[in-house]
Amino acid sequence: MDAGLLPPTIRQRVMKIIKSDRLTMHLTRGEKIMGGLLLVVLLTVFLVYYYAPSESSPHRTSTPSDPVEDALSRTDCLNALEHNHELLTIKKSVLKQLATLECKVAAASRNATELVMKAEEWAVRINKLTAKAEFLRSSIIHLELAQTELKTKQSPKVLKPLRLEVDESGWVELPVPSKEQSEVCTMERCFDYSRCPLNSEFKVYVDSTVRCRDGAAVLVEALKASRYAVEDFRQACMNIVPVCHKGDVENLSSLEHWKGDGRNHVILNAASDRNTSNAVLGRALVVSDTFGVFRHAFDMVIPDVANLWPTSSGKDKMLPMLAPARRKLLLYFEGRPPKNTYKEGPFFKALQALISETSDISPMDITLSCTQNNLENSYSCDSYSWCLCSSSDGLAQKLEMSTYALIIWNDNVTDVTALYRVLMGLKYGAVPVVLGAPTFPLEFVDWSRMTIQLPKARISEVYGVIRAIRDEDLLQYRRQGRGVWETYFASPEVFGDALLDTLRTRLNIPAMAVASAPFVSLFAGMEDEVVWHDVPKSEVEFENVGPVEGPYPSDTFQRNFSTTTLDRYSEWNVQMEAGALYPVSPFLPDMPSDAKFRGSEFGFRPIGGGAGGSGKEFSEALGGNYPREQFTAVILTYEREAVLSKSLARLNNLPYLNKVVVIWNSPEKPSELLTLPKLHVPTVIHKAERNSLNNRFLPLDVIETEAVLSLDDDVFLRHDEIVFGFRVWRENRERIVGFPTRYNAWDSEHRSWLYNSNHTCEYSMILTGASFFHKYYTYIYTNKMQPSIRAKVDEFMNCEDIAMNFLVAHLTKKPPIKVIPTTYFPHENTVEKNPDKGNTFIDFPGYVKVDVSVRRLPSEFVGGRVAFHGAASVYAVFRESVWIYALAQFAVSCRLCAFQNSYTHGQAKMLQTDLIMPLISWCLCYPIFFWLLSYVLT
């Protein structure tokens, strides 16, 4: 410490003590240290007391020469006290005013925060109302356009064919034509079309006066049970008369419906002596397996029905799988040449050369002779056909081992034995290689898609041809053959229908319409129905992703006449649904791109009127290559009323929604307190007969749209995701389009298929709990698919999605399409616990046809928004959540108050408010922010 700071008297005394030698001489070292410490303490106490900032202290100077202190020292004490009192009064007044201002500032800050919150609330409301007004405006525009289109519509609305009464005034007796006239009969010359109007159902009458036996009797009974059969021959378009005995031909003219010339009659020839060339048949067409005179495009060839379906009580064994493509034997043939075959001729020598030249190269089994024991079991052996050497079971065993089956057709129009060989080859997967000029049954079936037909002169080139065929072509031959066998020849019933469908297609009459499943209301016979309530505003989406229009059903039965002309080939050979007329179909021809702007504008909604666009323009129009349409939401539920209510509420104001169909899968009645939200479209509840997951795919008559949105009752999808999935489905109508995917993985260790629900880069199935598919597949699933598959679904109480995916892949040969959602779907692996479930559905088509795909379509830029998963979701949460903004405003106001308090409450209080309050506010805001961010991103 500087000694100059001490008063003069004290400084002099201290200096004297320091300069005194006597004091230092008599003190020890420890006493000196203690003394020094004591001196320091005393000096410190003195300095603190002397320089303390006390209001009562008279000493306020820093140095003796301070002019302020000099002035104060010369001031009178009484005046100083009065002056000090005046200053304290001013201080209190100032502090009081500052406190008042502080309260006003805090109140103003709270008011500002409340106003900001209200402004944000009104901004959100304005945005929602603007969006609502926008899509209402868009809906009005679309309704006005639809009204204009209905006024200017040119094509009439077509209904399904009806069973009309036939006018009998023109059905009179006509003279019998001559034999020469009968031999040149065609449909145009010898058929009466007036009894078969195009807008009526096809009707046939099967005469029951003739009694047949064996296979012919089975076929006649199948024809009588056909959906085309009627009881009154006067209302029939065609009359079918079986001929099972020699004398039946002479009795034809005595039939009441023969009308002299036998027009519109079909002679089903099943007599032991099948030659009807000498009979007087008039204008009747003949259906037989053997002909003396065959009239092309008039008469019809059929197989020998007596041997095609053995009258065995046991079930037919399971057919072999189509894969592998190459089997143990490359080529198989076993038979004895007909009696009229010249064994020294060029064909027989070439056949023997084929055997000798290729026997050491490839495994083949070609035998040109039969033992006597084999001939006893022979199917057929006459002067014109190659005899079969094996029984039906022996032939089946050989064909299951063979890649190809050689068939040698005789020189006649028909060959009963060769046709039997062809059909057995199709059944067991041995691709028929036919040498000759065959005439096959069912003229609209393209036999070149399942058989290899070569002239007999190319017998030496057969080996090179079958060796050059690739595996994919070989499997396609085999798959097509299996489909033709199962669709047209597997039983007397399907063959009888195929025979009648061939006659009907000749007349260009549409098939009989397929019936839909009847709707059964859940409240049928109940006094109390469901209570409907308005949807809460918090659950309503007003984002403009499309116009909300009234229910607009899809047109049905609009292609009745196209099925027998334009689609005739595909109906018989691709879809193989020639005998059924469905209300709708996913297999529609595409129009040229400019047709929608040049005369075919009806129903089309091009983006921006054809100019294209994004955002607003994209959300206002459906676009695409097909006219406008809507979809039906089908929700499967089981005793979860609260979950169902929430799911329905989320569908309110969903664009392009036509109707909501709820499948009540529970046998129990709903509770008396059942309340459901009232949507902008009708909501109906169907009561299922029993608890079955197959009810998800019922072709209910209340489903009036082609597109079906299948949903579980606990699935959450945003409006933009659903609309985008609908847009994608419209461009891929024949496929399943959905959100959660699965993958059928191959287990190389057990050589079987497994159901994989883990995340993979490939997928092969779409879960039907959140997917779009065409209503056409519900008809196929319910009416055409093997009942054993649906029984397995009921047994497992699962796997209906596997069955539907297998079915669609089998029909289209294409994989499904995944739309990437922002919603998380749980990956429940319900099939891995039982690996057999993954292989259960392979048997019904005979192969596994579930193609894998890596195609994923993200739902970006829908309705003018960028739905880029995490970022957009965070933005949407913050945009819609006013309380998060209020919390941030609270933190800012805390910080502002801290700085205000620093000027009014001194340094200590400033540190308290400036550090602690912002710390508390940010500790509240940041965890909530990062929690929301992590929740949305995961």
VEXMI-246760 format. One record per residue (C-alpha): x, y, z. Coordinates in steps of 0.5 Angstrom, whole numbers, padded with zeros to 4 digits, always signed. Layout:
BEGIN
XYZ ...
REM end
This chain:
BEGIN
+0000+0000+0000 +0003+0007-0002 +0004+0011+0005 +0002+0017+0001 -0005+0015+0002 -0005+0015+0010 -0006+0022+0014 +0000+0026+0016 +0000+0025+0023 -0001+0017+0023 +0004+0017+0017 +0009+0021+0022 +0008+0016+0027 +0009+0010+0023 +0015+0012+0020 +0018+0013+0027 +0016+0006+0029 +0020+0003+0023 +0026+0007+0024 +0027+0005+0031 +0032+0000+0032 +0030-0002+0039 +0024-0005+0036 +0027-0009+0031 +0033-0011+0036 +0028-0014+0042 +0023-0018+0037 +0024-0025+0035 +0023-0027+0028 +0016-0031+0029 +0014-0024+0033 +0016-0020+0027 +0011-0024+0023 +0006-0024+0027 +0006-0017+0028 +0006-0016+0021 +0000-0020+0020 -0003-0016+0025 -0001-0010+0022 -0004-0012+0015 -0011-0014+0019 -0011-0007+0022 -0010-0003+0016 -0015-0007+0012 -0020-0006+0017 -0018+0001+0017 -0019+0002+0010 -0025-0002+0009 -0028+0003+0015 -0025+0009+0012 -0027+0008+0005 -0034+0004+0006 -0039+0007+0001 -0044+0009+0007 -0049+0014+0006 -0047+0017+0013 -0040+0017+0012 -0037+0024+0012 -0031+0022+0008 -0032+0021+0001 -0026+0024-0002 -0021+0020-0006 -0015+0024-0005 -0014+0030+0000 -0014+0035-0006 -0020+0033-0009 -0024+0039-0010 -0031+0036-0008 -0029+0033-0002 -0026+0040+0000 -0033+0043-0002 -0037+0038+0002 -0032+0040+0008 -0034+0047+0008 -0041+0045+0008 -0045+0046+0014 -0048+0039+0016 -0055+0041+0017 -0055+0043+0010 -0052+0037+0008 -0057+0032+0011 -0063+0036+0008 -0060+0036+0001 -0059+0028+0002 -0066+0027+0004 -0068+0031-0002 -0064+0026-0006 -0067+0020-0003 -0074+0023-0004 -0072+0024-0012 -0069+0017-0012 -0076+0013-0009 -0080+0017-0014 -0076+0015-0020 -0076+0008-0018 -0083+0008-0017 -0084+0011-0024 -0079+0006-0027 -0083+0000-0023 -0090+0003-0026 -0086+0003-0033 -0084-0004-0032 -0091-0007-0031 -0093-0003-0037 -0088-0006-0041 -0089-0013-0039 -0097-0012-0040 -0095-0009-0047 -0091-0015-0048 -0096-0020-0046 -0101-0016-0051 -0096-0017-0057 -0095-0024-0056 -0103-0025-0055 -0104-0021-0062 -0098-0025-0065 -0102-0031-0063 -0108-0029-0065 -0105-0027-0072 -0102-0033-0073 -0109-0037-0071 -0112-0032-0076 -0107-0034-0082 -0108-0041-0081 -0116-0040-0081 -0115-0036-0087 -0110-0041-0091 -0115-0046-0089 -0121-0042-0092 -0117-0040-0098 -0116-0047-0099 -0123-0050-0098 -0125-0044-0102 -0120-0046-0108 -0122-0053-0108 -0130-0051-0108 -0129-0047-0114 -0125-0052-0117 -0131-0057-0116 -0136-0052-0118 -0132-0052-0125 -0132-0059-0126 -0139-0060-0124 -0141-0055-0129 -0136-0058-0134 -0139-0065-0133 -0146-0062-0134 -0144-0059-0140 -0141-0066-0142 -0148-0069-0141 -0152-0065-0145 -0147-0066-0151 -0146-0073-0150 -0147-0077-0156 -0146-0084-0155 -0151-0088-0151 -0151-0091-0145 -0151-0099-0146 -0154-0104-0141 -0152-0111-0139 -0156-0116-0144 -0163-0118-0142 -0166-0124-0143 -0171-0122-0149 -0177-0126-0151 -0176-0129-0158 -0181-0127-0164 -0184-0133-0166 -0188-0130-0172 -0182-0132-0177 -0181-0139-0175 -0184-0143-0180 -0184-0149-0184 -0179-0149-0189 -0177-0154-0194 -0171-0159-0193 -0165-0157-0198 -0162-0161-0202 -0155-0165-0200 -0151-0161-0205 -0154-0154-0201 -0153-0157-0194 -0146-0159-0196 -0144-0152-0197 -0148-0149-0191 -0144-0143-0188 -0147-0139-0182 -0149-0134-0187 -0153-0138-0191 -0156-0143-0187 -0157-0140-0180 -0163-0136-0178 -0160-0129-0174 -0167-0127-0173 -0168-0131-0167 -0161-0129-0164 -0162-0121-0163 -0155-0118-0161 -0158-0114-0155 -0161-0121-0152 -0158-0126-0148 -0155-0132-0151 -0160-0138-0150 -0160-0145-0152 -0165-0151-0151 -0162-0158-0150 -0167-0164-0153 -0168-0169-0147 -0171-0174-0151 -0165-0178-0153 -0161-0182-0148 -0154-0182-0148 -0149-0186-0144 -0142-0186-0141 -0138-0179-0143 -0143-0177-0148 -0149-0177-0143 -0144-0173-0138 -0143-0168-0143 -0151-0167-0145 -0152-0166-0137 -0147-0161-0137 -0150-0157-0143 -0157-0158-0139 -0154-0155-0133 -0151-0149-0137 -0152-0142-0135 -0155-0141-0143 -0160-0147-0142 -0167-0145-0142 -0173-0150-0141 -0177-0147-0147 -0175-0149-0154 -0179-0143-0157 -0175-0138-0153 -0168-0141-0155 -0163-0138-0160 -0161-0145-0162 -0163-0152-0161 -0158-0158-0159 -0160-0165-0160 -0155-0171-0158 -0155-0177-0163 -0152-0183-0159 -0155-0188-0163 -0156-0190-0170 -0163-0189-0171 -0163-0182-0168 -0161-0179-0174 -0168-0181-0178 -0172-0179-0172 -0169-0171-0173 -0175-0169-0178 -0180-0171-0173 -0178-0166-0167 -0183-0161-0166 -0177-0155-0166 -0174-0158-0173 -0178-0154-0177 -0177-0158-0184 -0170-0156-0185 -0167-0156-0178 -0164-0149-0178 -0161-0146-0172 -0160-0154-0169 -0154-0157-0167 -0153-0164-0168 -0148-0167-0162 -0146-0173-0165 -0144-0179-0160 -0146-0185-0164 -0142-0191-0164 -0143-0190-0172 -0141-0183-0172 -0141-0182-0180 -0147-0178-0181 -0145-0176-0189 -0151-0180-0191 -0156-0177-0187 -0161-0172-0188 -0159-0166-0184 -0161-0160-0187 -0159-0153-0185 -0156-0156-0178 -0149-0156-0176 -0146-0162-0173 -0141-0163-0167 -0137-0169-0168 -0130-0172-0167 -0130-0175-0174 -0133-0173-0180 -0134-0176-0187 -0136-0169-0190 -0133-0163-0186 -0136-0156-0187 -0131-0151-0185 -0133-0145-0181 -0140-0149-0180 -0139-0155-0177 -0135-0156-0170 -0129-0161-0168 -0129-0164-0161 -0125-0169-0158 -0128-0176-0156 -0131-0174-0150 -0132-0182-0148 -0125-0182-0146 -0123-0175-0144 -0126-0175-0137 -0125-0182-0134 -0131-0184-0130 -0127-0185-0124 -0129-0184-0117 -0122-0181-0114 -0120-0174-0115 -0115-0173-0121 -0108-0172-0118 -0104-0166-0118 -0101-0163-0124 -0094-0162-0125 -0091-0156-0124 -0089-0152-0130 -0081-0151-0128 -0076-0153-0129 -0077-0152-0136 -0072-0158-0138 -0075-0165-0136 -0071-0171-0136 -0073-0173-0143 -0073-0168-0149 -0078-0172-0153 -0083-0177-0152 -0087-0181-0157 -0090-0188-0157 -0095-0191-0162 -0096-0196-0167 -0097-0194-0174 -0103-0194-0178 -0105-0200-0182 -0104-0196-0189 -0098-0193-0187 -0092-0195-0192 -0086-0197-0188 -0081-0196-0193 -0084-0189-0195 -0080-0183-0194 -0084-0180-0188 -0083-0187-0184 -0075-0187-0186 -0074-0180-0184 -0077-0182-0177 -0073-0188-0176 -0067-0183-0178 -0069-0178-0173 -0069-0184-0167 -0062-0187-0169 -0058-0180-0170 -0061-0177-0164 -0061-0182-0159 -0054-0182-0157 -0054-0174-0156 -0060-0172-0152 -0065-0177-0148 -0071-0178-0152 -0076-0184-0152 -0079-0186-0159 -0082-0192-0160 -0085-0194-0166 -0088-0201-0164 -0093-0204-0159 -0093-0210-0155 -0099-0214-0155 -0100-0213-0148 -0100-0206-0149 -0105-0206-0154 -0110-0209-0150 -0110-0203-0146 -0110-0198-0152 -0114-0192-0153 -0116-0192-0160 -0113-0196-0166 -0116-0196-0173 -0114-0195-0180 -0112-0188-0180 -0109-0186-0173 -0102-0188-0169 -0105-0193-0164 -0103-0191-0157 -0099-0196-0153 -0100-0194-0146 -0106-0194-0141 -0108-0187-0139 -0104-0187-0133 -0098-0190-0136 -0098-0184-0141 -0099-0179-0136 -0092-0181-0133 -0089-0181-0139 -0091-0174-0141 -0089-0171-0134 -0082-0173-0135 -0082-0170-0142 -0080-0163-0145 -0084-0165-0151 -0089-0170-0154 -0089-0172-0161 -0096-0172-0165 -0097-0175-0172 -0103-0173-0175 -0106-0177-0180 -0108-0174-0187 -0116-0173-0185 -0119-0167-0182 -0120-0170-0175 -0115-0175-0172 -0118-0177-0165 -0112-0181-0162 -0108-0175-0164 -0112-0170-0161 -0112-0174-0155 -0105-0174-0155 -0105-0166-0156 -0109-0165-0150 -0106-0170-0145 -0099-0166-0147 -0102-0160-0145 -0105-0162-0139 -0098-0165-0136 -0094-0160-0139 -0090-0164-0145 -0091-0159-0151 -0094-0162-0157 -0090-0162-0163 -0095-0164-0168 -0093-0166-0175 -0099-0165-0180 -0105-0161-0182 -0109-0161-0176 -0116-0159-0174 -0117-0157-0167 -0123-0156-0163 -0125-0149-0161 -0124-0145-0167 -0122-0138-0163 -0117-0141-0159 -0110-0140-0162 -0107-0147-0162 -0100-0144-0164 -0099-0141-0158 -0098-0148-0154 -0096-0153-0160 -0091-0153-0165 -0094-0155-0171 -0090-0157-0177 -0091-0160-0184 -0089-0168-0184 -0084-0166-0189 -0080-0163-0184 -0079-0169-0179 -0072-0169-0180 -0071-0161-0177 -0075-0163-0171 -0069-0164-0167 -0066-0157-0169 -0073-0154-0168 -0074-0156-0161 -0067-0155-0158 -0067-0148-0161 -0073-0146-0157 -0070-0142-0150 -0073-0143-0143 -0077-0137-0143 -0081-0139-0150 -0081-0146-0147 -0085-0144-0141 -0089-0140-0144 -0092-0145-0149 -0093-0150-0143 -0096-0144-0139 -0101-0143-0144 -0103-0150-0145 -0104-0151-0138 -0109-0145-0138 -0112-0147-0144 -0113-0154-0141 -0116-0152-0135 -0120-0147-0138 -0124-0150-0143 -0122-0158-0143 -0121-0160-0135 -0128-0162-0134 -0135-0163-0138 -0138-0157-0135 -0132-0152-0137 -0132-0156-0144 -0139-0155-0145 -0139-0148-0143 -0133-0147-0148 -0137-0150-0154 -0143-0146-0153 -0139-0140-0152 -0136-0142-0159 -0143-0142-0162 -0144-0135-0158 -0138-0132-0161 -0140-0134-0168 -0146-0130-0167 -0143-0124-0164 -0147-0124-0158 -0144-0122-0151 -0143-0127-0146 -0148-0127-0140 -0146-0122-0135 -0143-0124-0128 -0147-0122-0122 -0144-0118-0117 -0145-0120-0109 -0151-0117-0106 -0150-0112-0101 -0153-0114-0094 -0154-0108-0089 -0151-0108-0082 -0158-0105-0080 -0162-0110-0084 -0168-0112-0079 -0166-0107-0073 -0169-0101-0070 -0163-0097-0068 -0158-0095-0074 -0152-0092-0073 -0151-0084-0070 -0148-0080-0075 -0144-0074-0073 -0140-0068-0076 -0133-0069-0077 -0129-0065-0072 -0125-0059-0076 -0119-0061-0073 -0119-0068-0077 -0121-0064-0083 -0116-0063-0089 -0117-0057-0093 -0111-0058-0098 -0113-0057-0105 -0110-0064-0108 -0116-0064-0112 -0124-0062-0113 -0129-0065-0109 -0135-0068-0113 -0141-0071-0112 -0141-0079-0113 -0140-0081-0120 -0140-0088-0122 -0136-0091-0127 -0139-0094-0133 -0141-0101-0134 -0142-0106-0140 -0140-0101-0145 -0136-0106-0149 -0141-0111-0149 -0140-0112-0157 -0133-0110-0157 -0131-0117-0153 -0134-0121-0159 -0130-0117-0164 -0124-0113-0162 -0123-0117-0156 -0124-0123-0158 -0117-0126-0159 -0115-0123-0152 -0122-0126-0149 -0120-0133-0151 -0113-0133-0151 -0110-0128-0146 -0115-0127-0141 -0119-0133-0142 -0125-0131-0140 -0129-0131-0146 -0135-0134-0142 -0136-0128-0138 -0138-0121-0139 -0136-0117-0133 -0138-0110-0132 -0131-0107-0132 -0125-0109-0134 -0117-0106-0133 -0115-0109-0140 -0118-0103-0144 -0115-0100-0151 -0111-0093-0151 -0113-0088-0155 -0108-0083-0159 -0106-0077-0155 -0109-0072-0159 -0116-0076-0159 -0118-0072-0152 -0117-0065-0156 -0120-0067-0162 -0127-0070-0162 -0127-0075-0156 -0126-0070-0150 -0132-0073-0146 -0130-0074-0139 -0122-0072-0140 -0119-0067-0135 -0112-0065-0138 -0108-0062-0134 -0108-0054-0135 -0113-0055-0141 -0107-0059-0144 -0102-0054-0143 -0099-0058-0137 -0097-0055-0131 -0095-0056-0123 -0098-0054-0117 -0104-0051-0117 -0106-0053-0124 -0104-0060-0123 -0108-0061-0117 -0114-0058-0120 -0115-0063-0126 -0114-0071-0125 -0111-0071-0132 -0108-0078-0135 -0110-0082-0141 -0117-0084-0139 -0123-0080-0137 -0125-0078-0130 -0127-0083-0125 -0127-0084-0118 -0125-0089-0113 -0129-0093-0107 -0126-0094-0100 -0127-0101-0098 -0125-0102-0090 -0125-0108-0087 -0126-0108-0079 -0127-0112-0073 -0130-0110-0067 -0126-0103-0067 -0131-0098-0067 -0127-0092-0064 -0121-0094-0069 -0126-0094-0075 -0129-0087-0073 -0122-0084-0073 -0121-0088-0080 -0127-0085-0083 -0126-0078-0081 -0120-0078-0084 -0123-0079-0091 -0128-0073-0090 -0127-0068-0096 -0122-0073-0100 -0122-0072-0107 -0124-0077-0112 -0128-0081-0107 -0134-0084-0109 -0137-0088-0103 -0134-0091-0097 -0136-0099-0096 -0135-0102-0089 -0134-0109-0088 -0137-0111-0082 -0133-0118-0081 -0135-0119-0074 -0141-0124-0072 -0143-0119-0067 -0148-0113-0067 -0145-0106-0066 -0146-0103-0060 -0152-0099-0058 -0147-0093-0057 -0144-0093-0064 -0143-0086-0067 -0139-0085-0074 -0137-0079-0078 -0142-0076-0083 -0137-0075-0089 -0139-0072-0096 -0140-0078-0099 -0145-0084-0097 -0142-0089-0092 -0145-0096-0092 -0144-0102-0088 -0144-0109-0090 -0145-0115-0086 -0141-0121-0087 -0144-0128-0087 -0138-0130-0083 -0131-0127-0080 -0127-0128-0086 -0121-0124-0089 -0124-0126-0096 -0129-0121-0095 -0124-0116-0097 -0125-0118-0104 -0132-0119-0105 -0135-0116-0111 -0141-0112-0108 -0146-0109-0112 -0145-0102-0108 -0138-0101-0111 -0140-0097-0117 -0133-0095-0119 -0127-0099-0122 -0122-0097-0117 -0122-0100-0110 -0118-0097-0105 -0117-0103-0100 -0116-0100-0093 -0115-0103-0086 -0119-0100-0080 -0112-0097-0077 -0108-0095-0083 -0107-0087-0083 -0106-0084-0090 -0106-0077-0092 -0110-0074-0097 -0104-0072-0102 -0102-0079-0101 -0108-0083-0103 -0109-0078-0109 -0102-0079-0112 -0103-0087-0111 -0110-0086-0115 -0106-0082-0120 -0101-0088-0121 -0106-0093-0121 -0110-0090-0127 -0104-0090-0131 -0103-0098-0129 -0110-0100-0128 -0108-0108-0129 -0103-0107-0123 -0104-0107-0115 -0101-0100-0113 -0100-0099-0106 -0096-0097-0100 -0093-0102-0096 -0089-0108-0099 -0087-0115-0098 -0082-0120-0101 -0082-0127-0103 -0075-0129-0101 -0072-0136-0104 -0070-0140-0098 -0064-0144-0102 -0063-0149-0096 -0070-0151-0096 -0071-0150-0103 -0078-0146-0101 -0081-0140-0101 -0081-0135-0095 -0085-0129-0094 -0080-0123-0092 -0082-0117-0089 -0076-0114-0088 -0073-0108-0091 -0070-0110-0098 -0069-0106-0105 -0073-0111-0108 -0081-0112-0107 -0086-0117-0110 -0092-0116-0106 -0096-0110-0104 -0100-0111-0098 -0108-0110-0099 -0109-0106-0093 -0107-0100-0096 -0107-0101-0104 -0111-0099-0110 -0113-0105-0115 -0119-0106-0120 -0126-0109-0118 -0125-0114-0124 -0120-0118-0120 -0125-0118-0114 -0130-0122-0119 -0124-0127-0121 -0122-0128-0114 -0129-0130-0111 -0132-0133-0117 -0126-0136-0121 -0120-0138-0116 -0120-0144-0114 -0124-0145-0107 -0118-0149-0104 -0114-0142-0104 -0120-0138-0100 -0120-0144-0096 -0113-0144-0094 -0114-0136-0092 -0120-0138-0088 -0115-0143-0084 -0109-0139-0083 -0114-0132-0082 -0108-0129-0086 -0105-0129-0093 -0111-0126-0097 -0106-0121-0099 -0101-0126-0102 -0107-0130-0105 -0109-0123-0109 -0102-0121-0111 -0101-0128-0114 -0107-0128-0118 -0106-0121-0121 -0099-0123-0122 -0102-0129-0126 -0107-0125-0130 -0102-0120-0132 -0095-0122-0132 -0093-0116-0128 -0090-0114-0121 -0094-0109-0117 -0092-0102-0116 -0090-0098-0109 -0092-0091-0108 -0087-0088-0102 -0091-0086-0097 -0089-0081-0091 -0093-0086-0086 -0090-0091-0082 -0093-0098-0083 -0091-0104-0078 -0087-0110-0081 -0091-0115-0078 -0088-0122-0081 -0094-0127-0080 -0092-0132-0085 -0085-0134-0083 -0087-0137-0077 -0090-0143-0081 -0086-0143-0088 -0091-0148-0091 -0096-0142-0092 -0091-0138-0096 -0092-0144-0101 -0099-0146-0101 -0101-0141-0106 -0096-0144-0111 -0100-0150-0114 -0106-0146-0117 -0103-0143-0123 -0098-0149-0123 -0092-0144-0122 -0089-0138-0118 -0091-0132-0122 -0090-0126-0117 -0084-0121-0121 -0080-0117-0117 -0079-0110-0118 -0075-0104-0115 -0079-0099-0118 -0082-0094-0113 -0086-0087-0114 -0085-0082-0109 -0091-0077-0108 -0087-0071-0109 -0090-0064-0111 -0097-0066-0110 -0102-0061-0109 -0097-0056-0110 -0093-0058-0104 -0086-0061-0103 -0088-0068-0099 -0081-0069-0098 -0082-0074-0092 -0078-0070-0086 -0077-0063-0088 -0084-0062-0090 -0087-0066-0084 -0083-0061-0080 -0086-0055-0084 -0093-0058-0083 -0093-0059-0076 -0090-0052-0074 -0095-0049-0079 -0101-0052-0076 -0099-0052-0069 -0100-0045-0066 -0098-0047-0059 -0090-0048-0061 -0090-0041-0064 -0093-0038-0057 -0087-0042-0054 -0082-0039-0058 -0085-0032-0057 -0085-0033-0049 -0078-0035-0050 -0076-0028-0053 -0080-0024-0049 -0076-0027-0043 -0070-0025-0046 -0073-0018-0047 -0075-0017-0040 -0068-0019-0038 -0065-0014-0041 -0070-0009-0039 -0069-0011-0032 -0062-0010-0032 -0063-0002-0033 -0067-0002-0027 -0065-0007-0021 -0058-0006-0021 -0052-0011-0023 -0054-0017-0018 -0061-0017-0021 -0059-0016-0028 -0055-0023-0027 -0061-0026-0024 -0066-0025-0030 -0061-0024-0036 -0058-0031-0035 -0064-0036-0031 -0070-0034-0035 -0067-0035-0042 -0064-0041-0039 -0071-0044-0037 -0074-0042-0043 -0069-0045-0048 -0069-0051-0044 -0076-0052-0045 -0076-0050-0053 -0070-0054-0055 -0072-0061-0053 -0079-0060-0055 -0076-0058-0062 -0072-0063-0063 -0077-0068-0060 -0081-0066-0066 -0076-0067-0071 -0074-0074-0069 -0081-0076-0069 -0083-0074-0076 -0076-0076-0079 -0077-0083-0076 
REM end
